[in-house]
Amino acid sequence: MIALADANNFYVSCERAFDPRLEGKAVAVLSNNDGCVISRSPECKAMGIEMGTPHFRLRGREGLVFRSSNYELYGDMSGRIAAVLGTFTPEVERYSIDEAFLHFGGTEPPDGWYALGCAVRERVLRWTGIPCGVGFAPTRTLAKIANHIAKKRPGGVYAMPADPRAVLDGLPVEEVWGVGRHLAARLRRSGVADALALSRCGREFFRRGRFAVTLERTALELRGIPATDADPLERGNPKSVGVSRMFGRPVAGARELGEAVASYAAAAAGKLRKAGMVASVADVYVQECAPPGRGGWDDPGWWTPFLSVTVPFAAPTAATPEILSAVRPAAERLFAGGKRYRRAGVLLCGLERAEAAADLFRGDPRGRPAARLSAAVDALNARFGRGTLFYAAEGTARDWKMKRAMLSPRPTTRWRELLVAR
């Protein structure tokens, strides 16, 4: 079973957590450079203010309170919420700055999934001051739908029934995770108007209509068959971009931990550049191993804490050297001698289009020397294979990497693993 915990109006909720005077008021959080609305309180929504509304159009609006984006605060609160979620299961998959998937396995708790969701919601609210909705389902796509339903209910929790067809029937196809407005229009022209109809589509339908393979996976997920990962860039709606991995063995050295964090930061930065985006802040986090004598180091039955540090950048960037120079000291701050670590990750937040991040004094972030170097590295790796050229901070031995003993060849990205015709 998978649960999706999604913070309600996250940026606004973070502001309210530290300024109770904002409770009950119409609050809008603005994007970088106070450009447009990116988070709204329920009172703000009731005023008819849409996401993306430019700030200048709302100046002087009576009863409306504005706050500039405080990504350092939001990133830190995101890490705190992840730490709270980690008290319920060690398998916390941070999808974005305000969402995380929790993996619980297939055994239902004695009090049921709904009671567990209420406990998750209550603990997050009590320990962080952030309200959230919790939706349970066997796949990520169904968990997204369950979470959407949960947020409309007084208790804020919903568990998808074993047979979800009644829930999917009549649910507009554009409300399915990853189905945007243009894709929904194509599906409707093909006779697929709701989630239930999409779930019934077979491979031939997607091949005939030349739909992406991700949509075929979505249809499988709607039928309760796990088939997708949680990459927000693939889904086309990134609020943040992250890379997190479980190590192949316990990591106990500061150098190894720093190399792992640098490797994940470089991978996340590459995702940003591919999407044409830049980030304003990074959240670096690690998870300790279970104490000695309490199961194996990778035993999911033992909870171990998540520790995180939030690092703001001097300017929005997607350049790997600039990101590495910020996150490596953060990894050093998180390391504690005598501890062993099972996982690390980097979450890049405060995303915006690269062309929108240009300013008078720093210019276009894509034109800075570090950005040009990153672009050159990307080009070489695209031509000669992933990992051909990498940064020294990522290390060379990398024996901390996750185990992939049964990894098949990679003929599309590695010259040495090309298929050979005999």
C-alpha positions as CSV (number, residue, x, y, z in Angstrom):
1,M,0.0,0.0,0.0
2,I,1.2,3.5,-0.8
3,A,0.1,6.7,0.9
4,L,0.5,10.2,-0.5
5,A,0.8,12.9,2.1
6,D,0.3,16.3,0.6
7,A,0.6,19.5,2.6
8,N,-2.3,21.9,2.2
9,N,-1.4,25.3,0.6
10,F,2.1,24.5,1.7
11,Y,3.8,27.8,1.3
12,V,1.0,29.7,3.0
13,S,0.8,27.0,5.7
14,C,4.6,27.5,6.4
15,E,4.0,31.3,6.7
16,R,1.1,30.7,9.1
17,A,3.0,28.3,11.2
18,F,5.4,31.1,12.2
19,D,2.9,34.0,12.1
20,P,-0.5,33.0,13.7
21,R,-1.8,36.4,12.8
22,L,-2.3,35.2,9.3
23,E,-4.9,32.6,10.3
24,G,-8.2,33.3,8.8
25,K,-6.8,36.0,6.4
26,A,-6.5,35.9,2.6
27,V,-2.8,35.2,2.1
28,A,-0.9,34.9,-1.2
29,V,2.7,33.8,-1.6
30,L,4.5,35.3,-4.6
31,S,7.1,33.8,-6.9
32,N,10.7,34.9,-7.3
33,N,11.1,38.7,-7.5
34,D,7.5,38.9,-6.3
35,G,6.2,38.2,-9.8
36,C,3.0,36.2,-9.4
37,V,0.9,34.2,-7.1
38,I,2.1,30.6,-6.5
39,S,0.3,29.7,-3.3
40,R,-3.1,30.7,-1.9
41,S,-4.9,30.3,1.4
42,P,-8.5,29.1,1.2
43,E,-9.7,32.7,1.9
44,C,-7.6,33.9,-1.1
45,K,-9.2,31.3,-3.3
46,A,-12.6,32.4,-2.2
47,M,-11.8,35.9,-3.5
48,G,-11.5,34.4,-7.0
49,I,-7.7,34.9,-7.2
50,E,-6.2,32.4,-9.6
51,M,-2.7,30.8,-9.5
52,G,-0.3,32.8,-11.6
53,T,-2.0,36.1,-11.2
54,P,0.6,38.9,-11.5
55,H,1.2,40.8,-8.3
56,F,0.8,44.2,-9.9
57,R,-2.8,43.4,-10.7
58,L,-3.6,42.7,-7.1
59,R,-1.9,45.7,-5.5
60,G,-4.3,47.7,-3.3
61,R,-6.7,44.8,-3.1
62,E,-8.4,45.2,0.3
63,G,-8.0,42.3,2.8
64,L,-5.2,40.5,0.9
65,V,-1.9,39.8,2.5
66,F,1.2,39.1,0.4
67,R,4.4,37.2,1.3
68,S,7.5,36.8,-0.8
69,S,8.8,33.3,-1.4
70,N,10.9,32.1,1.5
71,Y,12.3,28.9,0.0
72,E,14.8,28.4,2.7
73,L,12.0,28.2,5.2
74,Y,9.9,26.0,3.0
75,G,12.7,23.6,2.3
76,D,13.5,23.3,6.0
77,M,9.8,22.7,6.8
78,S,9.7,20.1,4.0
79,G,12.6,18.3,5.6
80,R,10.9,18.4,9.0
81,I,7.7,16.9,7.5
82,A,9.7,14.1,5.9
83,A,11.3,13.4,9.3
84,V,7.8,13.1,10.9
85,L,6.6,10.8,8.1
86,G,9.7,8.7,8.6
87,T,8.4,7.8,12.1
88,F,5.7,5.7,10.4
89,T,7.8,4.0,7.7
90,P,11.5,4.2,6.6
91,E,10.4,4.2,3.0
92,V,9.6,7.9,2.4
93,E,9.8,8.9,-1.2
94,R,9.8,12.7,-1.4
95,Y,8.0,13.6,-4.6
96,S,8.1,17.4,-4.3
97,I,8.6,20.0,-1.6
98,D,5.1,19.5,-0.3
99,E,4.4,15.9,-1.2
100,A,5.8,12.5,-0.3
101,F,4.8,8.9,-1.0
102,L,4.9,6.5,2.0
103,H,5.4,2.8,1.3
104,F,3.8,0.5,3.8
105,G,3.8,-3.0,2.2
106,G,0.7,-5.1,1.8
107,T,-0.3,-5.8,5.4
108,E,-3.1,-3.7,6.7
109,P,-2.6,-2.3,10.2
110,P,-4.9,-3.6,13.0
111,D,-6.9,-0.4,13.1
112,G,-7.1,0.0,9.3
113,W,-5.6,2.4,6.8
114,Y,-8.0,5.2,7.6
115,A,-6.9,5.2,11.3
116,L,-3.3,5.2,10.2
117,G,-3.9,8.2,7.9
118,C,-5.5,10.1,10.8
119,A,-2.4,9.4,12.9
120,V,-0.1,10.6,10.2
121,R,-2.1,13.7,9.7
122,E,-2.4,14.5,13.4
123,R,1.3,14.0,14.1
124,V,2.4,16.1,11.1
125,L,0.1,18.9,12.3
126,R,1.2,18.7,15.9
127,W,4.9,18.5,15.3
128,T,5.2,21.0,12.4
129,G,2.0,23.0,12.4
130,I,1.4,22.1,8.7
131,P,-2.0,20.5,7.8
132,C,-2.0,17.8,5.2
133,G,-4.2,15.3,3.4
134,V,-3.4,11.6,3.2
135,G,-4.7,9.2,0.5
136,F,-4.1,5.5,0.4
137,A,-4.0,3.2,-2.7
138,P,-2.0,0.4,-4.2
139,T,-0.3,2.6,-6.8
140,R,1.0,6.2,-6.9
141,T,-1.6,7.3,-9.5
142,L,-4.5,6.0,-7.4
143,A,-2.9,7.5,-4.3
144,K,-2.9,10.9,-6.0
145,I,-6.7,10.5,-6.7
146,A,-7.2,9.3,-3.1
147,N,-5.4,12.3,-1.7
148,H,-7.5,14.7,-3.9
149,I,-10.6,13.1,-2.4
150,A,-9.1,13.2,1.1
151,K,-8.5,17.0,1.0
152,K,-12.2,17.6,0.3
153,R,-13.3,15.6,3.3
154,P,-13.5,16.9,6.9
155,G,-11.1,14.2,8.2
156,G,-8.5,14.8,5.5
157,V,-8.0,11.1,4.9
158,Y,-9.3,8.6,2.3
159,A,-8.4,5.0,1.5
160,M,-9.1,3.8,-2.0
161,P,-11.5,0.8,-2.0
162,A,-10.2,-2.5,-3.3
163,D,-12.3,-2.0,-6.5
164,P,-11.7,1.6,-7.5
165,R,-14.0,1.6,-10.5
166,A,-16.8,3.5,-8.8
167,V,-14.4,6.2,-7.9
168,L,-12.9,6.4,-11.4
169,D,-16.3,6.5,-13.1
170,G,-17.1,10.1,-14.0
171,L,-13.7,11.4,-12.8
172,P,-12.6,13.8,-15.6
173,V,-9.6,12.4,-17.4
174,E,-7.7,15.7,-16.9
175,E,-7.8,15.1,-13.1
176,V,-5.6,12.0,-13.5
177,W,-2.0,12.5,-12.5
178,G,0.1,13.4,-15.5
179,V,-2.8,14.1,-17.9
180,G,-2.6,17.7,-18.8
181,R,-5.0,19.9,-20.7
182,H,-3.7,19.1,-24.2
183,L,-3.4,15.4,-23.6
184,A,-6.9,15.3,-22.1
185,A,-8.2,17.0,-25.3
186,R,-6.6,14.3,-27.4
187,L,-8.0,11.5,-25.2
188,R,-11.5,13.1,-25.4
189,R,-11.3,13.1,-29.2
190,S,-10.5,9.4,-29.0
191,G,-13.6,8.8,-26.8
192,V,-11.8,8.6,-23.5
193,A,-13.5,11.2,-21.2
194,D,-13.0,9.8,-17.6
195,A,-10.5,7.9,-15.5
196,L,-12.5,4.6,-15.8
197,A,-12.4,4.7,-19.6
198,L,-8.6,5.4,-19.5
199,S,-8.1,2.4,-17.2
200,R,-9.8,0.2,-19.7
201,C,-7.6,1.2,-22.6
202,G,-5.1,-1.5,-23.9
203,R,-1.7,-1.3,-25.5
204,E,-3.2,-1.2,-29.0
205,F,-5.1,1.9,-28.2
206,F,-2.0,3.8,-27.1
207,R,0.0,2.5,-30.1
208,R,-2.7,3.4,-32.6
209,G,-3.1,6.9,-31.1
210,R,0.7,7.4,-30.8
211,F,0.4,8.3,-27.1
212,A,3.5,8.2,-24.9
213,V,4.4,5.1,-23.0
214,T,3.9,7.1,-19.7
215,L,0.2,7.2,-20.5
216,E,0.0,3.5,-20.9
217,R,1.7,3.1,-17.5
218,T,-0.9,5.5,-16.1
219,A,-3.7,3.2,-17.3
220,L,-2.0,0.2,-15.6
221,E,-1.8,2.2,-12.4
222,L,-5.5,3.0,-12.6
223,R,-6.1,-0.7,-12.7
224,G,-4.0,-1.2,-9.5
225,I,-0.8,-2.3,-11.2
226,P,2.3,-0.4,-10.1
227,A,4.0,0.9,-13.2
228,T,5.4,4.4,-12.7
229,D,8.0,6.2,-10.7
230,A,7.6,9.6,-9.1
231,D,9.7,11.8,-11.4
232,P,7.9,15.2,-11.4
233,L,9.7,16.3,-14.5
234,E,8.3,13.3,-16.4
235,R,4.8,14.3,-15.1
236,G,5.3,17.9,-16.3
237,N,4.4,19.7,-13.1
238,P,7.6,20.1,-11.1
239,K,7.6,22.2,-7.9
240,S,10.9,20.7,-7.0
241,V,13.4,18.1,-8.4
242,G,15.2,15.6,-6.4
243,V,17.5,12.5,-6.5
244,S,17.6,10.1,-3.6
245,R,19.1,6.6,-3.4
246,M,19.6,3.9,-0.8
247,F,23.3,2.9,-0.5
248,G,24.5,-0.5,-1.5
249,R,26.1,-0.8,1.9
250,P,26.3,1.3,5.1
251,V,28.2,4.5,4.7
252,A,30.3,5.6,7.7
253,G,32.8,8.0,6.3
254,A,32.4,11.8,5.7
255,R,34.1,11.5,2.3
256,E,31.8,8.8,1.1
257,L,28.7,10.6,2.3
258,G,29.9,13.8,0.7
259,E,30.6,12.0,-2.6
260,A,27.1,10.5,-2.6
261,V,25.4,13.9,-2.0
262,A,27.5,15.5,-4.7
263,S,26.6,12.7,-7.1
264,Y,22.9,13.1,-6.4
265,A,23.1,16.9,-6.6
266,A,24.8,16.6,-10.0
267,A,22.1,14.3,-11.3
268,A,19.4,16.6,-10.0
269,A,21.1,19.6,-11.7
270,G,21.2,17.7,-15.0
271,K,17.4,17.1,-14.7
272,L,16.9,20.9,-14.2
273,R,18.9,21.8,-17.2
274,K,17.1,19.3,-19.4
275,A,13.8,20.9,-18.4
276,G,15.1,24.4,-18.9
277,M,14.7,25.4,-15.3
278,V,16.7,26.8,-12.4
279,A,16.4,26.4,-8.6
280,S,16.7,28.8,-5.7
281,V,17.4,26.5,-2.8
282,A,18.6,22.9,-2.1
283,D,17.5,20.6,0.7
284,V,20.1,18.0,1.6
285,Y,19.0,15.0,3.7
286,V,20.4,11.7,5.0
287,Q,18.9,8.8,6.9
288,E,20.8,6.8,9.5
289,C,21.0,3.0,9.7
290,A,19.1,1.1,12.3
291,P,21.0,0.7,15.6
292,P,23.3,-2.3,15.9
293,G,21.4,-5.4,17.0
294,R,18.1,-4.2,15.7
295,G,17.9,-5.9,12.3
296,G,20.1,-5.4,9.3
297,W,21.3,-2.0,8.2
298,D,18.7,-2.0,5.4
299,D,15.9,-3.6,7.5
300,P,12.7,-1.6,6.7
301,G,11.2,-2.7,10.0
302,W,13.2,-0.3,12.0
303,W,12.6,3.4,11.9
304,T,15.7,5.7,11.7
305,P,15.6,9.5,11.6
306,F,16.0,11.7,8.6
307,L,18.3,14.7,9.1
308,S,18.3,17.6,6.7
309,V,19.9,21.0,6.0
310,T,18.4,23.7,3.6
311,V,20.9,25.7,1.6
312,P,19.8,28.9,-0.4
313,F,21.7,29.7,-3.6
314,A,23.2,33.2,-4.2
315,A,21.1,33.3,-7.4
316,P,18.7,30.9,-9.1
317,T,20.9,28.3,-10.9
318,A,21.0,24.9,-12.6
319,A,24.8,24.9,-12.9
320,T,26.4,21.8,-11.3
321,P,29.5,23.6,-10.0
322,E,27.4,26.3,-8.2
323,I,25.1,23.7,-6.7
324,L,28.0,21.4,-5.6
325,S,29.7,24.3,-3.9
326,A,26.6,24.9,-1.8
327,V,25.6,21.3,-1.0
328,R,29.0,19.8,-0.1
329,P,29.3,21.9,3.1
330,A,25.7,20.9,4.0
331,A,26.7,17.2,3.8
332,E,29.6,17.9,6.1
333,R,27.3,19.5,8.6
334,L,25.0,16.4,8.6
335,F,27.8,13.9,9.1
336,A,28.4,12.7,12.6
337,G,31.3,10.4,13.5
338,G,30.3,7.0,14.7
339,K,27.0,7.0,12.7
340,R,26.2,4.8,9.7
341,Y,23.9,6.0,6.9
342,R,21.6,4.1,4.7
343,R,20.3,6.8,2.3
344,A,20.9,10.3,1.2
345,G,19.2,12.7,-1.2
346,V,19.1,16.2,-2.6
347,L,15.9,18.1,-3.3
348,L,16.1,21.3,-5.5
349,C,13.3,23.7,-4.8
350,G,12.0,27.2,-5.8
351,L,11.9,26.3,-9.5
352,E,11.3,28.7,-12.4
353,R,12.0,28.8,-16.1
354,A,15.6,29.8,-16.8
355,E,14.6,32.6,-19.1
356,A,12.5,34.2,-16.4
357,A,15.3,34.2,-13.9
358,A,17.5,36.7,-15.7
359,D,18.0,40.0,-14.0
360,L,19.8,43.3,-14.7
361,F,22.9,42.6,-12.5
362,R,23.6,38.9,-13.0
363,G,22.1,38.5,-16.5
364,D,20.8,35.2,-17.9
365,P,21.8,32.3,-15.6
366,R,22.5,30.2,-18.6
367,G,25.3,32.5,-19.7
368,R,27.4,32.3,-16.6
369,P,30.7,30.4,-16.8
370,A,29.5,27.6,-14.5
371,A,26.4,27.2,-16.6
372,R,28.5,27.0,-19.9
373,L,30.7,24.4,-18.3
374,S,27.7,22.3,-17.2
375,A,26.3,22.5,-20.8
376,A,29.6,21.3,-22.2
377,V,29.7,18.4,-19.8
378,D,26.1,17.5,-20.8
379,A,27.0,17.6,-24.4
380,L,30.0,15.3,-24.0
381,N,28.0,12.8,-21.9
382,A,25.2,12.8,-24.4
383,R,27.7,12.0,-27.2
384,F,30.0,9.4,-25.4
385,G,27.7,8.0,-22.7
386,R,26.4,8.9,-19.3
387,G,29.1,9.3,-16.7
388,T,31.9,9.7,-19.3
389,L,32.8,13.1,-17.7
390,F,31.9,13.9,-14.1
391,Y,33.0,16.2,-11.3
392,A,35.7,15.2,-8.9
393,A,33.5,15.9,-5.9
394,E,31.4,12.8,-6.9
395,G,34.3,10.5,-6.2
396,T,35.8,7.7,-8.4
397,A,35.4,4.5,-6.4
398,R,31.7,5.0,-5.6
399,D,31.4,1.7,-3.7
400,W,28.6,3.2,-1.8
401,K,26.3,3.1,-4.8
402,M,23.1,1.0,-4.6
403,K,23.4,-2.6,-5.5
404,R,22.5,-3.6,-9.0
405,A,24.0,-7.1,-9.3
406,M,21.4,-8.1,-11.9
407,L,21.6,-4.9,-14.0
408,S,21.1,-5.7,-17.7
409,P,23.2,-4.0,-20.4
410,R,22.6,-0.4,-21.3
411,P,23.2,-0.4,-25.1
412,T,21.4,2.9,-25.7
413,T,23.7,4.9,-23.4
414,R,27.0,3.0,-23.1
415,W,29.3,2.5,-26.1
416,R,30.9,-0.5,-24.4
417,E,27.5,-2.2,-23.9
418,L,26.3,-1.9,-27.5
419,L,24.6,-5.0,-28.8
420,V,26.9,-7.1,-31.1
421,A,25.6,-8.9,-34.2
422,R,27.3,-12.2,-34.7
